[in-house]
Amino acid sequence: MIAAVITAQPNPSLYDEAITMRASGLKPKSLYTFHSHVTMDRNEAFECEAHYESDAKGIIDLEKHTSLGGSYTGTEPMGLFWAMKPSTKNKHPFAIPERKRADPPLDVTVSLYVGARTSSFLNESSKEICSLLVRRRFMAPGVTRTVVRDNGLHAFLFLPPGPGPFPGIITIDGLMPGTNEDKPALLASRGYAALGLPFYGIEGLPQDYKDTCFKLEYFESALRYLQNHEKVDAERGIGLVTLCFGVPVALAMATFLSGISCVIGINGPLWVLHNPMSYKGINWSPYMTLNAQHSEGNGVQLHRTCYNFPHTHNEAKVWTVEFYKKREIAFMFVAGLDDDGQASEYYVNVVEKLLKESNHSNFEIDRYPGAGHLFKQPYMPHISVMYNRTYGELGLGGVTGSHCRAQEDSWKKQLDFLHKHLKLRRIKPTAKL
């Protein structure tokens, strides 16, 4: 009898890359359970199970066969990855699927059991019939990571292999300490010089964002550092890829700083909400303070409803920097319509009106029904609640299947957008004297 075996192709693979997986050598027309398990930052585990019936040849092909139950149903080739949820065995609730460090790779253990089982019954006494270690990389072979400490700048630079020069990108996350290196590492794996830029929460930077005035000069220093790097093709301009709080920062950079070609803003406000920001004597105050009474009734705050918004379009225009007048810069805005972390749908509606009023034609807006706040890379698990050390339990929203499909679709569109406005951008020839 042929021994049961799980195979995956390719393995290892980049995390944003879909893989094919199948099990063979099984008893025909029998029920089995796939179980996936991974440990992320802070030793927090995520897991998933799915029930399948083997075909007449004793094979289960996740690309063709249908999950009959468990964490997801239907034909979902990557379901064992995106449908993961925080393990009930975690010491603390509200685990976050994140990697502050891009290395080492993320190792996912996929096991196969006889019968239809759930994670709570998959323990030491459950006999697995086979397993496979699936290695998911954030850094392609040859990509380098450099810690940047330069005149007050604290960042992490990822460079593709080769002499360059490469198109340059800065990534700025939301209000979580430090930076997640998975995104800049994956962008470097796609041929970009990518600078992951934290603005608080690590040594040398403010340890908490509460009551901190963020200076745009800090973000300007990151832009100039990248522009002056020998392996960065600064003539094509720099791209900004931002989430949540990073969005108003990017819009201010696009408005006041030179050398930016394109901006991607994901689920973020148009103006500063939590903290003041300043630049060369210009000061922006937070629009409104939080009203902690807006919650689900179980202590989970919904920042989507925690702010009073401008009553009129003209009032909104007063609070927004004039990024919409920068017709030479391409903009892409992404909104999860079930975002409980920000009123993202409201913001992109304002954006669309501002850009159209200014006859700015070089923009894209993507709205995703059922998608929540925390947009990660494709196949990363979805969470609807997280813990923030300043505000406590925060609702993020989103329906798992819809959110994860949105992540996958949006990432492809983001890569296409960056390719168009950075790699394919035509450089004006320098005039000869």
GUDREN-896349 format. One record per residue (C-alpha): residue number from 1; x negated, y negated, z; chain. Coordinates in nm, 2 decimals, padded with zeros to 4 digits. Layout:
{node NUM, {X, Y, Z}, A}
...
This chain:
{node 1, {00.00, 00.00, 00.00}, A}
{node 2, {-00.13, -00.35, -00.09}, A}
{node 3, {-00.20, -00.56, 00.22}, A}
{node 4, {00.00, -00.88, 00.26}, A}
{node 5, {-00.18, -01.19, 00.17}, A}
{node 6, {-00.12, -01.57, 00.15}, A}
{node 7, {-00.29, -01.77, -00.13}, A}
{node 8, {-00.30, -02.14, -00.20}, A}
{node 9, {-00.44, -02.33, -00.50}, A}
{node 10, {-00.63, -02.55, -00.48}, A}
{node 11, {-00.78, -02.49, -00.14}, A}
{node 12, {-00.94, -02.71, -00.02}, A}
{node 13, {-00.75, -03.00, -00.17}, A}
{node 14, {-00.70, -03.38, -00.12}, A}
{node 15, {-00.41, -03.45, 00.12}, A}
{node 16, {-00.21, -03.64, -00.14}, A}
{node 17, {-00.24, -03.35, -00.38}, A}
{node 18, {00.04, -03.09, -00.42}, A}
{node 19, {-00.07, -02.73, -00.39}, A}
{node 20, {00.09, -02.40, -00.49}, A}
{node 21, {00.13, -02.13, -00.23}, A}
{node 22, {00.26, -01.77, -00.24}, A}
{node 23, {00.26, -01.46, -00.04}, A}
{node 24, {00.23, -01.11, -00.20}, A}
{node 25, {00.20, -00.75, -00.09}, A}
{node 26, {00.53, -00.78, 00.09}, A}
{node 27, {00.82, -00.54, 00.13}, A}
{node 28, {01.07, -00.62, -00.16}, A}
{node 29, {01.39, -00.79, -00.08}, A}
{node 30, {01.31, -00.86, 00.28}, A}
{node 31, {01.32, -01.16, 00.51}, A}
{node 32, {01.00, -01.33, 00.62}, A}
{node 33, {00.91, -01.65, 00.81}, A}
{node 34, {00.64, -01.89, 00.71}, A}
{node 35, {00.50, -02.09, 01.00}, A}
{node 36, {00.26, -02.39, 00.96}, A}
{node 37, {00.07, -02.55, 01.24}, A}
{node 38, {-00.18, -02.84, 01.26}, A}
{node 39, {-00.34, -03.04, 01.54}, A}
{node 40, {-00.39, -03.41, 01.48}, A}
{node 41, {-00.52, -03.70, 01.69}, A}
{node 42, {-00.50, -03.68, 02.07}, A}
{node 43, {-00.47, -03.30, 02.03}, A}
{node 44, {-00.10, -03.34, 01.93}, A}
{node 45, {00.04, -03.05, 01.73}, A}
{node 46, {00.29, -03.04, 01.45}, A}
{node 47, {00.46, -02.73, 01.32}, A}
{node 48, {00.73, -02.60, 01.09}, A}
{node 49, {00.90, -02.27, 01.00}, A}
{node 50, {01.09, -02.16, 00.69}, A}
{node 51, {01.27, -01.84, 00.61}, A}
{node 52, {01.23, -01.67, 00.27}, A}
{node 53, {01.34, -01.35, 00.10}, A}
{node 54, {01.07, -01.17, -00.10}, A}
{node 55, {01.16, -01.08, -00.46}, A}
{node 56, {01.17, -00.73, -00.62}, A}
{node 57, {00.79, -00.74, -00.66}, A}
{node 58, {00.73, -00.82, -00.29}, A}
{node 59, {00.63, -01.18, -00.37}, A}
{node 60, {00.74, -01.52, -00.22}, A}
{node 61, {00.64, -01.81, -00.44}, A}
{node 62, {00.71, -02.14, -00.27}, A}
{node 63, {00.72, -02.32, -00.61}, A}
{node 64, {01.00, -02.10, -00.73}, A}
{node 65, {01.18, -01.95, -00.43}, A}
{node 66, {01.43, -02.11, -00.19}, A}
{node 67, {01.40, -02.15, 00.18}, A}
{node 68, {01.71, -02.00, 00.34}, A}
{node 69, {01.67, -02.17, 00.68}, A}
{node 70, {01.43, -02.31, 00.94}, A}
{node 71, {01.29, -02.66, 00.92}, A}
{node 72, {01.41, -02.71, 00.57}, A}
{node 73, {01.62, -02.54, 00.30}, A}
{node 74, {01.60, -02.53, -00.08}, A}
{node 75, {01.31, -02.51, -00.32}, A}
{node 76, {01.04, -02.73, -00.16}, A}
{node 77, {00.68, -02.63, -00.26}, A}
{node 78, {00.53, -02.86, 00.00}, A}
{node 79, {00.79, -02.82, 00.27}, A}
{node 80, {00.56, -02.65, 00.51}, A}
{node 81, {00.36, -02.97, 00.53}, A}
{node 82, {00.61, -03.26, 00.52}, A}
{node 83, {00.88, -03.09, 00.72}, A}
{node 84, {00.65, -03.04, 01.03}, A}
{node 85, {00.78, -03.18, 01.36}, A}
{node 86, {00.60, -03.25, 01.68}, A}
{node 87, {00.55, -02.92, 01.87}, A}
{node 88, {00.76, -02.86, 02.18}, A}
{node 89, {00.43, -02.75, 02.34}, A}
{node 90, {00.28, -03.10, 02.33}, A}
{node 91, {00.20, -03.25, 02.66}, A}
{node 92, {00.35, -03.59, 02.56}, A}
{node 93, {00.65, -03.67, 02.35}, A}
{node 94, {00.65, -03.89, 02.04}, A}
{node 95, {00.34, -03.75, 01.87}, A}
{node 96, {00.23, -03.96, 01.57}, A}
{node 97, {00.10, -03.78, 01.25}, A}
{node 98, {-00.21, -03.99, 01.21}, A}
{node 99, {-00.59, -03.96, 01.16}, A}
{node 100, {-00.79, -04.25, 01.28}, A}
{node 101, {-01.10, -04.08, 01.14}, A}
{node 102, {-01.10, -03.96, 00.78}, A}
{node 103, {-01.34, -03.67, 00.86}, A}
{node 104, {-01.34, -03.39, 00.93}, A}
{node 105, {-01.07, -03.24, 00.71}, A}
{node 106, {-00.73, -03.15, 00.84}, A}
{node 107, {-00.69, -02.77, 00.88}, A}
{node 108, {-00.34, -02.63, 00.85}, A}
{node 109, {-00.28, -02.27, 00.96}, A}
{node 110, {-00.01, -02.10, 00.76}, A}
{node 111, {00.11, -01.77, 00.90}, A}
{node 112, {00.37, -01.51, 00.79}, A}
{node 113, {00.60, -01.31, 01.01}, A}
{node 114, {00.86, -01.04, 00.95}, A}
{node 115, {01.22, -01.15, 00.98}, A}
{node 116, {01.38, -01.49, 01.03}, A}
{node 117, {01.22, -01.65, 01.34}, A}
{node 118, {01.20, -01.99, 01.49}, A}
{node 119, {00.89, -02.17, 01.63}, A}
{node 120, {01.01, -02.11, 01.99}, A}
{node 121, {00.98, -01.73, 01.94}, A}
{node 122, {00.65, -01.74, 01.76}, A}
{node 123, {00.41, -01.67, 02.04}, A}
{node 124, {00.14, -01.44, 02.13}, A}
{node 125, {00.37, -01.14, 02.13}, A}
{node 126, {00.49, -01.21, 01.77}, A}
{node 127, {00.29, -01.02, 01.53}, A}
{node 128, {00.18, -01.21, 01.22}, A}
{node 129, {00.12, -01.00, 00.92}, A}
{node 130, {-00.12, -01.24, 00.75}, A}
{node 131, {-00.24, -01.60, 00.77}, A}
{node 132, {-00.44, -01.86, 00.57}, A}
{node 133, {-00.63, -02.17, 00.67}, A}
{node 134, {-00.53, -02.45, 00.43}, A}
{node 135, {-00.79, -02.73, 00.43}, A}
{node 136, {-00.66, -03.08, 00.34}, A}
{node 137, {-00.93, -03.35, 00.28}, A}
{node 138, {-00.89, -03.72, 00.30}, A}
{node 139, {-01.24, -03.77, 00.15}, A}
{node 140, {-01.33, -03.62, -00.19}, A}
{node 141, {-01.68, -03.47, -00.22}, A}
{node 142, {-01.93, -03.75, -00.25}, A}
{node 143, {-01.72, -04.02, -00.09}, A}
{node 144, {-01.91, -04.21, 00.18}, A}
{node 145, {-01.79, -04.37, 00.50}, A}
{node 146, {-01.98, -04.67, 00.65}, A}
{node 147, {-01.91, -04.85, 00.97}, A}
{node 148, {-01.92, -05.23, 00.90}, A}
{node 149, {-02.03, -05.47, 01.17}, A}
{node 150, {-02.09, -05.80, 01.00}, A}
{node 151, {-02.06, -06.15, 01.16}, A}
{node 152, {-01.77, -06.05, 01.37}, A}
{node 153, {-01.61, -05.82, 01.11}, A}
{node 154, {-01.52, -05.47, 01.23}, A}
{node 155, {-01.42, -05.24, 00.95}, A}
{node 156, {-01.48, -04.91, 00.77}, A}
{node 157, {-01.59, -04.90, 00.41}, A}
{node 158, {-01.53, -04.60, 00.19}, A}
{node 159, {-01.71, -04.57, -00.15}, A}
{node 160, {-01.67, -04.33, -00.43}, A}
{node 161, {-01.97, -04.14, -00.55}, A}
{node 162, {-02.17, -04.30, -00.83}, A}
{node 163, {-02.34, -04.64, -00.89}, A}
{node 164, {-02.03, -04.84, -00.93}, A}
{node 165, {-01.92, -05.12, -00.94}, A}
{node 166, {-01.57, -05.01, -00.83}, A}
{node 167, {-01.25, -05.21, -00.80}, A}
{node 168, {-01.21, -05.33, -00.44}, A}
{node 169, {-00.91, -05.28, -00.20}, A}
{node 170, {-00.85, -05.38, 00.17}, A}
{node 171, {-00.60, -05.18, 00.37}, A}
{node 172, {-00.43, -05.34, 00.67}, A}
{node 173, {-00.20, -05.14, 00.90}, A}
{node 174, {00.08, -05.25, 01.13}, A}
{node 175, {00.08, -05.31, 01.50}, A}
{node 176, {-00.10, -04.99, 01.61}, A}
{node 177, {-00.45, -05.02, 01.75}, A}
{node 178, {-00.75, -04.96, 01.52}, A}
{node 179, {-00.69, -04.84, 01.17}, A}
{node 180, {-00.60, -04.52, 01.01}, A}
{node 181, {-00.88, -04.41, 00.78}, A}
{node 182, {-00.67, -04.17, 00.58}, A}
{node 183, {-00.54, -04.43, 00.33}, A}
{node 184, {-00.87, -04.61, 00.25}, A}
{node 185, {-01.05, -04.26, 00.23}, A}
{node 186, {-00.79, -04.14, -00.02}, A}
{node 187, {-00.81, -04.46, -00.22}, A}
{node 188, {-01.19, -04.41, -00.24}, A}
{node 189, {-01.13, -04.06, -00.36}, A}
{node 190, {-00.93, -04.21, -00.64}, A}
{node 191, {-01.21, -04.44, -00.75}, A}
{node 192, {-01.18, -04.75, -00.54}, A}
{node 193, {-01.41, -04.92, -00.29}, A}
{node 194, {-01.17, -04.93, 00.00}, A}
{node 195, {-01.21, -05.13, 00.33}, A}
{node 196, {-01.00, -05.01, 00.62}, A}
{node 197, {-00.95, -05.33, 00.83}, A}
{node 198, {-00.85, -05.31, 01.20}, A}
{node 199, {-00.76, -05.63, 01.37}, A}
{node 200, {-00.73, -05.52, 01.73}, A}
{node 201, {-00.76, -05.22, 01.96}, A}
{node 202, {-01.13, -05.12, 01.90}, A}
{node 203, {-01.45, -05.24, 02.06}, A}
{node 204, {-01.54, -05.60, 01.96}, A}
{node 205, {-01.18, -05.69, 01.88}, A}
{node 206, {-00.88, -05.80, 02.10}, A}
{node 207, {-00.77, -05.49, 02.29}, A}
{node 208, {-00.40, -05.58, 02.28}, A}
{node 209, {-00.21, -05.79, 02.02}, A}
{node 210, {00.03, -05.93, 02.28}, A}
{node 211, {-00.03, -06.30, 02.32}, A}
{node 212, {-00.32, -06.29, 02.07}, A}
{node 213, {-00.34, -06.56, 01.81}, A}
{node 214, {-00.48, -06.39, 01.49}, A}
{node 215, {-00.70, -06.60, 01.28}, A}
{node 216, {-00.69, -06.57, 00.91}, A}
{node 217, {-01.06, -06.65, 00.90}, A}
{node 218, {-01.12, -06.29, 01.03}, A}
{node 219, {-00.93, -06.14, 00.73}, A}
{node 220, {-01.11, -06.39, 00.50}, A}
{node 221, {-01.45, -06.26, 00.62}, A}
{node 222, {-01.34, -05.91, 00.52}, A}
{node 223, {-01.24, -06.03, 00.17}, A}
{node 224, {-01.57, -06.21, 00.13}, A}
{node 225, {-01.77, -05.91, 00.25}, A}
{node 226, {-01.60, -05.69, -00.01}, A}
{node 227, {-01.64, -05.94, -00.28}, A}
{node 228, {-02.01, -05.97, -00.21}, A}
{node 229, {-02.08, -05.60, -00.19}, A}
{node 230, {-02.31, -05.47, -00.47}, A}
{node 231, {-02.08, -05.18, -00.55}, A}
{node 232, {-01.76, -05.38, -00.57}, A}
{node 233, {-01.64, -05.52, -00.90}, A}
{node 234, {-01.52, -05.85, -00.76}, A}
{node 235, {-01.46, -06.01, -01.10}, A}
{node 236, {-01.14, -05.80, -01.13}, A}
{node 237, {-01.02, -05.94, -00.80}, A}
{node 238, {-00.94, -05.75, -00.48}, A}
{node 239, {-00.62, -05.56, -00.40}, A}
{node 240, {-00.44, -05.56, -00.06}, A}
{node 241, {-00.24, -05.26, 00.06}, A}
{node 242, {-00.05, -05.34, 00.37}, A}
{node 243, {00.21, -05.20, 00.61}, A}
{node 244, {00.43, -05.38, 00.87}, A}
{node 245, {00.24, -05.66, 01.04}, A}
{node 246, {-00.02, -05.64, 00.76}, A}
{node 247, {00.24, -05.77, 00.51}, A}
{node 248, {00.26, -06.14, 00.64}, A}
{node 249, {-00.12, -06.13, 00.68}, A}
{node 250, {-00.16, -06.03, 00.31}, A}
{node 251, {00.09, -06.29, 00.19}, A}
{node 252, {-00.11, -06.56, 00.38}, A}
{node 253, {-00.43, -06.43, 00.23}, A}
{node 254, {-00.28, -06.44, -00.12}, A}
{node 255, {-00.16, -06.80, -00.06}, A}
{node 256, {-00.47, -06.95, 00.09}, A}
{node 257, {-00.77, -06.74, -00.02}, A}
{node 258, {-00.92, -06.69, -00.37}, A}
{node 259, {-01.01, -06.37, -00.55}, A}
{node 260, {-00.70, -06.16, -00.49}, A}
{node 261, {-00.54, -05.98, -00.78}, A}
{node 262, {-00.26, -05.78, -00.63}, A}
{node 263, {-00.07, -05.71, -00.31}, A}
{node 264, {00.13, -05.41, -00.19}, A}
{node 265, {00.35, -05.48, 00.11}, A}
{node 266, {00.53, -05.19, 00.27}, A}
{node 267, {00.81, -05.23, 00.53}, A}
{node 268, {00.69, -05.56, 00.66}, A}
{node 269, {00.83, -05.91, 00.75}, A}
{node 270, {00.75, -06.22, 00.54}, A}
{node 271, {00.65, -06.42, 00.84}, A}
{node 272, {00.48, -06.35, 01.17}, A}
{node 273, {00.72, -06.21, 01.43}, A}
{node 274, {00.51, -06.10, 01.73}, A}
{node 275, {00.21, -06.33, 01.74}, A}
{node 276, {00.09, -06.67, 01.62}, A}
{node 277, {-00.15, -06.69, 01.34}, A}
{node 278, {-00.38, -06.98, 01.23}, A}
{node 279, {-00.61, -07.09, 00.95}, A}
{node 280, {-00.82, -07.40, 00.94}, A}
{node 281, {-00.59, -07.61, 01.15}, A}
{node 282, {-00.27, -07.46, 01.01}, A}
{node 283, {-00.07, -07.28, 01.27}, A}
{node 284, {00.22, -07.03, 01.23}, A}
{node 285, {00.44, -06.96, 01.54}, A}
{node 286, {00.63, -06.63, 01.57}, A}
{node 287, {00.98, -06.68, 01.42}, A}
{node 288, {01.15, -06.52, 01.72}, A}
{node 289, {01.07, -06.32, 02.03}, A}
{node 290, {01.20, -05.97, 02.09}, A}
{node 291, {01.53, -05.91, 02.25}, A}
{node 292, {01.48, -05.58, 02.43}, A}
{node 293, {01.85, -05.53, 02.48}, A}
{node 294, {01.88, -05.41, 02.12}, A}
{node 295, {01.84, -05.04, 02.16}, A}
{node 296, {02.00, -04.71, 02.09}, A}
{node 297, {02.12, -04.69, 02.45}, A}
{node 298, {01.85, -04.43, 02.54}, A}
{node 299, {01.57, -04.68, 02.58}, A}
{node 300, {01.45, -04.66, 02.22}, A}
{node 301, {01.41, -05.01, 02.08}, A}
{node 302, {01.53, -05.09, 01.73}, A}
{node 303, {01.32, -05.38, 01.61}, A}
{node 304, {01.54, -05.39, 01.30}, A}
{node 305, {01.80, -05.56, 01.51}, A}
{node 306, {01.58, -05.74, 01.76}, A}
{node 307, {01.54, -06.06, 01.57}, A}
{node 308, {01.76, -06.35, 01.47}, A}
{node 309, {01.70, -06.42, 01.10}, A}
{node 310, {01.72, -06.75, 00.92}, A}
{node 311, {02.08, -06.84, 00.85}, A}
{node 312, {02.01, -06.98, 00.50}, A}
{node 313, {01.78, -06.90, 00.21}, A}
{node 314, {01.63, -07.25, 00.25}, A}
{node 315, {01.55, -07.19, 00.61}, A}
{node 316, {01.38, -06.86, 00.52}, A}
{node 317, {01.18, -07.04, 00.26}, A}
{node 318, {01.05, -07.28, 00.53}, A}
{node 319, {00.92, -07.00, 00.74}, A}
{node 320, {00.75, -06.82, 00.44}, A}
{node 321, {00.41, -06.91, 00.30}, A}
{node 322, {00.43, -07.00, -00.07}, A}
{node 323, {00.29, -06.67, -00.20}, A}
{node 324, {00.56, -06.67, -00.46}, A}
{node 325, {00.39, -06.96, -00.64}, A}
{node 326, {00.08, -06.75, -00.71}, A}
{node 327, {00.18, -06.62, -01.06}, A}
{node 328, {-00.17, -06.49, -01.12}, A}
{node 329, {-00.12, -06.23, -00.84}, A}
{node 330, {00.09, -05.92, -00.89}, A}
{node 331, {00.31, -05.81, -00.60}, A}
{node 332, {00.47, -05.48, -00.51}, A}
{node 333, {00.71, -05.46, -00.22}, A}
{node 334, {00.84, -05.13, -00.07}, A}
{node 335, {01.14, -05.10, 00.16}, A}
{node 336, {01.28, -04.81, 00.34}, A}
{node 337, {01.65, -04.88, 00.36}, A}
{node 338, {01.69, -04.68, 00.69}, A}
{node 339, {01.39, -04.86, 00.85}, A}
{node 340, {01.46, -04.92, 01.22}, A}
{node 341, {01.12, -05.07, 01.28}, A}
{node 342, {01.18, -05.38, 01.06}, A}
{node 343, {01.47, -05.52, 00.86}, A}
{node 344, {01.29, -05.43, 00.54}, A}
{node 345, {01.59, -05.44, 00.32}, A}
{node 346, {01.66, -05.80, 00.43}, A}
{node 347, {01.30, -05.90, 00.36}, A}
{node 348, {01.28, -05.76, 00.01}, A}
{node 349, {01.61, -05.93, -00.08}, A}
{node 350, {01.46, -06.26, 00.03}, A}
{node 351, {01.13, -06.18, -00.16}, A}
{node 352, {01.32, -06.10, -00.48}, A}
{node 353, {01.51, -06.43, -00.47}, A}
{node 354, {01.19, -06.63, -00.40}, A}
{node 355, {01.00, -06.47, -00.68}, A}
{node 356, {01.28, -06.51, -00.93}, A}
{node 357, {01.34, -06.87, -00.84}, A}
{node 358, {00.97, -06.94, -00.90}, A}
{node 359, {00.98, -06.76, -01.24}, A}
{node 360, {00.72, -06.51, -01.11}, A}
{node 361, {00.76, -06.22, -01.34}, A}
{node 362, {00.47, -06.00, -01.22}, A}
{node 363, {00.63, -05.81, -00.94}, A}
{node 364, {00.79, -05.48, -00.85}, A}
{node 365, {01.03, -05.40, -00.57}, A}
{node 366, {01.11, -05.04, -00.47}, A}
{node 367, {01.40, -04.96, -00.23}, A}
{node 368, {01.43, -04.61, -00.09}, A}
{node 369, {01.76, -04.50, 00.07}, A}
{node 370, {01.71, -04.28, 00.37}, A}
{node 371, {01.35, -04.38, 00.42}, A}
{node 372, {01.23, -04.51, 00.75}, A}
{node 373, {00.95, -04.74, 00.87}, A}
{node 374, {00.63, -04.54, 00.89}, A}
{node 375, {00.52, -04.48, 00.53}, A}
{node 376, {00.23, -04.24, 00.52}, A}
{node 377, {00.06, -04.06, 00.24}, A}
{node 378, {00.25, -03.78, 00.06}, A}
{node 379, {00.33, -03.46, 00.26}, A}
{node 380, {00.26, -03.62, 00.59}, A}
{node 381, {00.53, -03.54, 00.85}, A}
{node 382, {00.80, -03.79, 00.93}, A}
{node 383, {00.88, -03.91, 01.28}, A}
{node 384, {01.18, -04.13, 01.38}, A}
{node 385, {01.05, -04.25, 01.72}, A}
{node 386, {00.70, -04.35, 01.83}, A}
{node 387, {00.55, -04.48, 02.16}, A}
{node 388, {00.39, -04.83, 02.16}, A}
{node 389, {00.19, -04.92, 02.47}, A}
{node 390, {00.33, -05.28, 02.47}, A}
{node 391, {00.70, -05.22, 02.39}, A}
{node 392, {00.75, -04.86, 02.48}, A}
{node 393, {00.97, -04.63, 02.27}, A}
{node 394, {01.03, -04.77, 01.92}, A}
{node 395, {01.28, -04.64, 01.67}, A}
{node 396, {01.14, -04.59, 01.31}, A}
{node 397, {01.44, -04.45, 01.14}, A}
{node 398, {01.45, -04.24, 00.83}, A}
{node 399, {01.60, -03.90, 00.73}, A}
{node 400, {01.32, -03.65, 00.70}, A}
{node 401, {01.38, -03.52, 00.35}, A}
{node 402, {01.46, -03.86, 00.20}, A}
{node 403, {01.17, -04.02, 00.38}, A}
{node 404, {00.92, -03.77, 00.27}, A}
{node 405, {01.03, -03.78, -00.09}, A}
{node 406, {01.01, -04.16, -00.08}, A}
{node 407, {00.65, -04.13, 00.06}, A}
{node 408, {00.55, -03.91, -00.24}, A}
{node 409, {00.72, -04.12, -00.50}, A}
{node 410, {00.59, -04.45, -00.36}, A}
{node 411, {00.23, -04.33, -00.34}, A}
{node 412, {00.24, -04.24, -00.71}, A}
{node 413, {00.38, -04.58, -00.79}, A}
{node 414, {00.12, -04.76, -00.57}, A}
{node 415, {-00.16, -04.58, -00.75}, A}
{node 416, {-00.01, -04.67, -01.09}, A}
{node 417, {00.02, -05.03, -00.97}, A}
{node 418, {-00.34, -05.05, -00.85}, A}
{node 419, {-00.46, -04.89, -01.16}, A}
{node 420, {-00.28, -05.14, -01.38}, A}
{node 421, {-00.38, -05.45, -01.19}, A}
{node 422, {-00.73, -05.36, -01.09}, A}
{node 423, {-00.88, -05.09, -01.31}, A}
{node 424, {-00.71, -05.20, -01.63}, A}
{node 425, {-00.72, -05.57, -01.56}, A}
{node 426, {-00.88, -05.76, -01.84}, A}
{node 427, {-01.17, -05.98, -01.73}, A}
{node 428, {-01.19, -06.32, -01.89}, A}
{node 429, {-01.53, -06.36, -02.06}, A}
{node 430, {-01.76, -06.61, -01.90}, A}
{node 431, {-01.81, -06.92, -02.12}, A}
{node 432, {-02.15, -06.96, -02.27}, A}
{node 433, {-02.34, -07.28, -02.20}, A}
